[in-house]
């Protein structure tokens, strides 16, 4: 029969591991400390509202609305909208350093820059859907990802893409108001 001291000695590393891992697992946001001032980032986020147009024999997909958000490393932003082929005046703005650091940390800590540029298929019967793309340049590394909205594809869209999309949509919303 094992002595109780051996159980106690074996339990110490398990308890220490639990004390370290539980806060990390239950924390649901990325620490802003992951972003450094020397990190250089540029983001081009595009959303297209697409519609399938049928002309009898042929079909084509046309953009009803296109929104483009450009974010420079210093926080300067440019927001462009094109509706039904007519461009609206650009809106120039600036996001604060805290939001820029939050986006940098999200992209850097989650490995977003390393996500492969997959091609997502679209359901045959979908006629109206949103397609988004983001081109990120982080410290000289470039990655561009295109994806449709989740109800227009049978493919799995990684949650990290949805997180980045949500953050960029918030910025678009704030600028457009």
SERO-4910 file (N, C-alpha, C, O; in steps of 0.05 Angstrom, whole numbers):
BEGIN
 pado doro    nc1    nc2    nc3   cac1   cac2   cac3    cc1    cc2    cc3    oc1    oc2    oc3
  Unk    A     17    -24      0      0      0      0     18     25      0     37     27     15
  Unk    A     11     43    -18     27     67    -20     23     86      3      2     87     15
  Unk    A     44     99     10     42    117     33     29    143     24     31    151      1
  Unk    A     14    156     42      0    181     36     19    203     26     11    221     12
  Unk    A     44    202     34     63    223     27     68    222     -4     72    243    -16
  Unk    A     68    198    -16     72    196    -45     48    208    -60     52    221    -80
  Unk    A     24    204    -49      1    216    -62      2    246    -60     -4    260    -79
  Unk    A     11    256    -38     14    285    -34     35    297    -53     30    317    -66
  Unk    A     58    283    -56     78    292    -74     69    291   -103     77    308   -119
  Unk    A     54    271   -110     43    269   -137     22    289   -144     18    296   -167
  Unk    A      7    298   -123    -15    317   -127     -5    345   -130    -19    362   -142
  Unk    A     19    352   -120     29    379   -122     32    389   -151     22    411   -157
  Unk    A     45    374   -169     47    384   -197     20    386   -210     16    404   -227
  Unk    A      1    369   -204    -26    370   -215    -40    396   -206    -53    409   -222
  Unk    A    -38    402   -181    -50    426   -170    -38    451   -182    -52    470   -190
  Unk    A    -12    452   -185      2    475   -197     -7    478   -226    -12    500   -235
  Unk    A     -8    456   -241    -17    457   -269    -45    468   -271    -51    483   -289
  Unk    A    -63    459   -253    -91    469   -254    -92    499   -247   -107    514   -260
  Unk    A    -76    508   -228    -75    536   -221    -66    554   -244    -75    577   -247
  Unk    A    -48    543   -260    -38    558   -283    -57    557   -307    -62    577   -320
  Unk    A    -68    534   -313    -84    530   -337   -112    540   -335   -123    549   -355
  Unk    A   -125    538   -312   -153    547   -310   -157    576   -318   -175    582   -333
  Unk    A   -141    595   -308   -145    623   -317   -140    627   -347   -154    643   -359
  Unk    A   -122    612   -358   -116    615   -386   -139    604   -403   -146    615   -424
  Unk    A   -151    582   -394   -172    569   -409   -198    585   -407   -212    588   -427
  Unk    A   -204    596   -384   -229    611   -380   -228    639   -390   -249    652   -393
  Unk    A   -205    650   -396   -202    677   -407   -211    676   -436   -200    661   -452
  Unk    A   -230    694   -443   -240    693   -470   -232    716   -488   -244    720   -509
  Unk    A   -212    731   -480   -203    752   -498   -172    751   -500   -159    742   -481
  Unk    A   -162    761   -521   -134    761   -527   -121    784   -512   -131    806   -513
  Unk    A    -98    779   -498    -85    801   -484    -73    821   -504    -60    813   -523
  Unk    A    -78    846   -498    -68    868   -516    -38    869   -514    -25    880   -532
  Unk    A    -26    859   -493      3    859   -490     17    843   -512     42    845   -515
  Unk    A      2    828   -527     14    812   -549     23    831   -572     41    824   -588
  Unk    A     11    854   -574     18    873   -595     41    891   -585     40    901   -563
  Unk    A     60    895   -602     83    912   -595     83    936   -613     71    936   -635
  Unk    A     96    957   -604     96    982   -620    112    979   -646    108    994   -665
  Unk    A    130    959   -646    146    955   -671    132    937   -691    142    933   -713
  Unk    A    108    926   -684     92    911   -703     81    929   -724     69    950   -717
  Unk    A     84    922   -749     73    938   -771     50    922   -783     53    899   -791
  Unk    A     26    934   -785      3    921   -795    -12    939   -815    -14    963   -810
  Unk    A    -23    927   -835    -41    940   -854    -63    920   -860    -58    897   -865
  Unk    A    -88    930   -859   -111    912   -863   -128    924   -886   -134    948   -886
  Unk    A   -136    907   -904   -156    914   -924   -179    894   -922   -176    871   -928
  Unk    A   -202    904   -913   -225    887   -908   -247    895   -927   -254    918   -929
  Unk    A   -257    875   -942   -277    881   -962   -302    863   -958   -299    839   -953
  Unk    A   -325    875   -960   -351    860   -959   -366    865   -984   -371    888   -992
  Unk    A   -375    844   -997   -391    846  -1022   -419    834  -1016   -421    811  -1006
  Unk    A   -440    848  -1022   -467    837  -1022   -472    828  -1051   -476    844  -1069
  Unk    A   -472    802  -1055   -473    790  -1082   -501    780  -1088   -516    771  -1071
  Unk    A   -508    781  -1114   -534    771  -1123   -529    757  -1149   -516    767  -1167
  Unk    A   -541    733  -1151   -539    717  -1176   -561    727  -1195   -584    729  -1188
  Unk    A   -552    735  -1219   -570    746  -1239   -571    727  -1262   -551    718  -1273
  Unk    A   -596    719  -1269   -600    700  -1291   -611    714  -1316   -631    729  -1314
  Unk    A   -598    710  -1338   -607    721  -1364   -616    698  -1382   -606    696  -1405
  Unk    A   -633    681  -1373   -642    659  -1389   -622    636  -1388   -622    619  -1370
  Unk    A   -604    636  -1407   -584    614  -1410   -561    618  -1391   -551    599  -1379
  Unk    A   -551    642  -1389   -527    647  -1373   -535    659  -1345   -555    672  -1342
  Unk    A   -517    655  -1327   -519    667  -1300   -493    681  -1294   -472    672  -1302
  Unk    A   -495    702  -1279   -471    716  -1269   -477    726  -1241   -500    729  -1233
  Unk    A   -456    731  -1227   -459    742  -1200   -450    771  -1200   -427    777  -1209
  Unk    A   -467    788  -1190   -460    817  -1189   -461    828  -1161   -476    818  -1144
  Unk    A   -445    848  -1156   -444    860  -1129   -465    882  -1128   -465    901  -1144
  Unk    A   -483    880  -1108   -503    901  -1104   -491    923  -1087   -498    947  -1090
  Unk    A   -473    916  -1068   -461    935  -1051   -433    925  -1043   -430    901  -1038
  Unk    A   -413    942  -1043   -386    935  -1035   -377    955  -1015   -379    980  -1019
  Unk    A   -366    945   -993   -354    962   -972   -325    955   -969   -318    931   -968
  Unk    A   -308    975   -969   -279    970   -965   -269    987   -942   -274   1011   -941
  Unk    A   -255    974   -924   -243    987   -901   -213    983   -903   -203    960   -903
  Unk    A   -198   1004   -904   -168   1003   -903   -159   1014   -877   -167   1036   -869
  Unk    A   -142    999   -863   -131   1008   -838   -100   1008   -841    -88    988   -847
  Unk    A    -88   1031   -836    -59   1034   -838    -48   1029   -810    -62   1028   -790
  Unk    A    -22   1026   -809     -7   1020   -784    -11   1042   -763    -10   1036   -739
  Unk    A    -14   1067   -772    -16   1089   -753    -45   1094   -744    -50   1112   -728
  Unk    A    -64   1077   -753    -92   1080   -745   -109   1095   -764   -133   1097   -761
  Unk    A    -97   1106   -785   -113   1120   -806   -130   1100   -820   -121   1078   -828
  Unk    A   -155   1107   -825   -173   1089   -839   -186   1103   -862   -190   1128   -862
  Unk    A   -194   1088   -882   -209   1098   -905   -231   1077   -910   -226   1054   -913
  Unk    A   -256   1088   -911   -279   1071   -914   -293   1079   -940   -300   1103   -944
  Unk    A   -296   1060   -958   -308   1066   -984   -332   1048   -989   -331   1024   -982
  Unk    A   -354   1059   -999   -378   1044  -1005   -385   1048  -1035   -383   1071  -1045
  Unk    A   -392   1027  -1048   -402   1028  -1076   -429   1013  -1076   -430    989  -1070
  Unk    A   -450   1028  -1082   -477   1016  -1083   -488   1017  -1112   -489   1038  -1124
  Unk    A   -495    993  -1122   -507    990  -1149   -489   1004  -1170   -499   1016  -1189
  Unk    A   -463   1001  -1166   -444   1012  -1186   -437   1041  -1182   -420   1051  -1197
  Unk    A   -448   1054  -1162   -442   1083  -1158   -426   1086  -1132   -436   1080  -1110
  Unk    A   -401   1096  -1134   -385   1100  -1110   -394   1124  -1094   -401   1145  -1105
  Unk    A   -394   1121  -1068   -400   1143  -1050   -374   1156  -1042   -352   1144  -1045
  Unk    A   -375   1180  -1031   -350   1193  -1022   -336   1177  -1000   -350   1165   -983
  Unk    A   -310   1176  -1001   -294   1162   -981   -298   1176   -954   -301   1200   -952
  Unk    A   -297   1160   -933   -298   1170   -905   -270   1164   -893   -262   1141   -892
  Unk    A   -256   1185   -885   -230   1181   -873   -233   1186   -843   -248   1204   -834
  Unk    A   -220   1169   -828   -222   1171   -799   -196   1160   -787   -177   1155   -801
  Unk    A   -197   1157   -761   -174   1146   -746   -184   1130   -723   -201   1139   -708
  Unk    A   -174   1105   -720   -182   1090   -697   -161   1093   -675   -137   1098   -681
  Unk    A   -170   1092   -650   -151   1097   -628   -132   1074   -625   -136   1052   -636
  Unk    A   -110   1080   -611    -88   1061   -608    -97   1035   -594    -87   1013   -600
  Unk    A   -116   1037   -575   -125   1014   -560   -139    994   -579   -134    970   -578
  Unk    A   -157   1004   -597   -170    986   -616   -151    974   -636   -153    951   -643
  Unk    A   -131    990   -645   -111    980   -664    -94    958   -651    -89    938   -663
  Unk    A    -86    963   -626    -71    942   -611    -87    917   -607    -77    895   -608
  Unk    A   -114    920   -602   -131    897   -599   -132    880   -624   -130    856   -623
  Unk    A   -134    893   -647   -135    879   -673   -108    866   -678   -106    843   -687
  Unk    A    -86    881   -673    -59    869   -677    -56    844   -660    -46    824   -670
  Unk    A    -63    846   -635    -60    823   -616    -77    800   -625    -68    777   -624
  Unk    A   -102    805   -634   -120    784   -643   -107    769   -667   -107    744   -668
  Unk    A    -97    784   -686    -85    772   -710    -59    757   -703    -54    736   -713
  Unk    A    -43    770   -686    -17    759   -680    -19    734   -662     -6    714   -668
  Unk    A    -34    735   -641    -36    713   -622    -51    689   -632    -45    667   -623
  Unk    A    -70    693   -650    -86    670   -660    -73    656   -684    -83    636   -692
  Unk    A    -52    668   -695    -40    656   -718    -56    660   -744    -54    645   -763
  Unk    A    -72    682   -744    -89    688   -767    -73    690   -793    -82    682   -814
  Unk    A    -49    700   -791    -32    705   -814    -24    678   -827    -16    677   -850
  Unk    A    -26    656   -811    -17    630   -821    -41    613   -832    -37    591   -841
  Unk    A    -65    624   -831    -88    609   -841    -86    606   -871    -81    625   -885
  Unk    A    -89    581   -881    -86    578   -911   -110    591   -925   -132    593   -915
  Unk    A   -104    601   -949   -125    614   -965   -142    592   -979   -137    585  -1002
  Unk    A   -161    582   -964   -179    562   -974   -200    574   -992   -206    598   -991
  Unk    A   -211    557  -1009   -233    565  -1026   -258    552  -1014   -260    528  -1010
  Unk    A   -278    569  -1009   -303    559   -997   -324    556  -1019   -328    575  -1035
  Unk    A   -337    534  -1020   -358    530  -1041   -384    543  -1032   -388    548  -1008
  Unk    A   -401    548  -1051   -427    561  -1046   -449    542  -1054   -446    527  -1073
  Unk    A   -471    542  -1038   -494    525  -1044   -505    533  -1072   -504    557  -1079
  Unk    A   -515    513  -1087   -525    519  -1114   -550    537  -1113   -553    554  -1131
  Unk    A   -567    534  -1093   -592    549  -1093   -591    576  -1081   -611    590  -1079
  Unk    A   -568    585  -1072   -564    611  -1060   -563    633  -1081   -547    631  -1100
  Unk    A   -580    653  -1079   -580    675  -1099   -569    701  -1087   -557    717  -1102
  Unk    A   -573    706  -1062   -563    730  -1048   -546    721  -1025   -555    706  -1008
  Unk    A   -522    731  -1024   -504    725  -1001   -482    746   -999   -478    762  -1017
  Unk    A   -469    746   -976   -447    764   -971   -421    749   -973   -418    727   -962
  Unk    A   -402    760   -986   -375    749   -988   -356    769   -977   -356    792   -985
  Unk    A   -338    761   -960   -319    779   -947   -291    770   -954   -286    747   -960
  Unk    A   -273    789   -952   -244    782   -955   -228    801   -938   -236    824   -933
  Unk    A   -206    791   -929   -188    808   -913   -159    802   -922   -151    779   -925
  Unk    A   -145    823   -927   -117    821   -934   -101    835   -912   -105    858   -906
  Unk    A    -84    819   -899    -69    829   -876    -40    827   -882    -30    807   -890
  Unk    A    -26    849   -877      3    850   -878     13    855   -850      9    877   -839
  Unk    A     26    836   -838     36    838   -811     66    833   -812     75    811   -818
  Unk    A     81    854   -806    111    852   -805    122    840   -831    140    824   -830
  Unk    A    111    848   -854    121    839   -879    108    813   -890    111    807   -913
  Unk    A     94    799   -873     80    774   -882     52    782   -891     38    798   -878
  Unk    A     44    771   -914     18    778   -925      1    753   -927     10    731   -935
  Unk    A    -25    755   -919    -44    734   -922    -70    746   -930    -79    766   -920
  Unk    A    -83    733   -950   -109    742   -959   -129    719   -958   -123    697   -969
  Unk    A   -152    723   -945   -172    702   -942   -198    712   -952   -206    735   -946
  Unk    A   -213    695   -967   -240    702   -977   -259    681   -966   -252    657   -965
  Unk    A   -282    690   -957   -302    671   -946   -330    682   -950   -334    706   -949
  Unk    A   -350    664   -954   -378    673   -955   -390    672   -928   -378    662   -909
  Unk    A   -414    683   -925   -428    681   -899   -434    652   -894   -436    635   -912
  Unk    A   -437    645   -869   -439    617   -861   -464    602   -872   -462    578   -877
  Unk    A   -486    616   -877   -510    602   -887   -509    599   -918   -528    589   -929
  Unk    A   -488    608   -931   -485    605   -960   -465    583   -968   -461    578   -992
  Unk    A   -453    570   -948   -433    550   -954   -436    525   -937   -444    527   -914
  Unk    A   -430    502   -948   -431    478   -932   -405    474   -917   -403    456   -899
  Unk    A   -385    490   -923   -358    487   -911   -357    500   -884   -372    517   -877
  Unk    A   -338    490   -868   -333    501   -841   -316    525   -843   -294    524   -855
  Unk    A   -325    548   -832   -309    572   -831   -298    574   -803   -313    575   -783
  Unk    A   -271    575   -801   -259    576   -774   -269    599   -757   -272    621   -767
  Unk    A   -273    595   -731   -283    616   -713   -264    641   -712   -274    663   -708
  Unk    A   -239    637   -716   -220    660   -716   -227    680   -738   -224    704   -735
  Unk    A   -236    669   -761   -244    687   -783   -268    703   -774   -270    727   -780
  Unk    A   -287    690   -761   -311    704   -752   -304    725   -731   -316    747   -730
  Unk    A   -284    719   -714   -275    739   -693   -263    764   -706   -270    786   -699
  Unk    A   -246    760   -726   -233    782   -740   -254    798   -755   -254    822   -755
  Unk    A   -273    783   -768   -294    796   -783   -311    814   -764   -319    836   -771
  Unk    A   -318    803   -741   -334    818   -721   -320    844   -713   -332    865   -711
  Unk    A   -294    843   -707   -279    866   -698   -278    887   -721   -281    911   -716
  Unk    A   -274    878   -745   -272    897   -768   -300    908   -774   -302    932   -782
  Unk    A   -321    892   -771   -348    903   -775   -355    925   -754   -368    944   -761
  Unk    A   -345    921   -730   -350    942   -709   -337    969   -718   -349    990   -715
  Unk    A   -313    967   -728   -299    991   -738   -314   1003   -761   -317   1028   -762
  Unk    A   -322    987   -780   -338    997   -803   -363   1012   -793   -370   1033   -803
  Unk    A   -377   1000   -774   -402   1011   -764   -396   1038   -750   -411   1057   -754
  Unk    A   -375   1039   -734   -368   1064   -720   -361   1087   -740   -368   1110   -736
  Unk    A   -347   1080   -761   -338   1100   -781   -362   1109   -797   -364   1133   -804
  Unk    A   -380   1091   -804   -402   1098   -822   -424   1115   -808   -441   1126   -822
  Unk    A   -423   1116   -782   -444   1132   -768   -437   1161   -766   -452   1176   -755
***
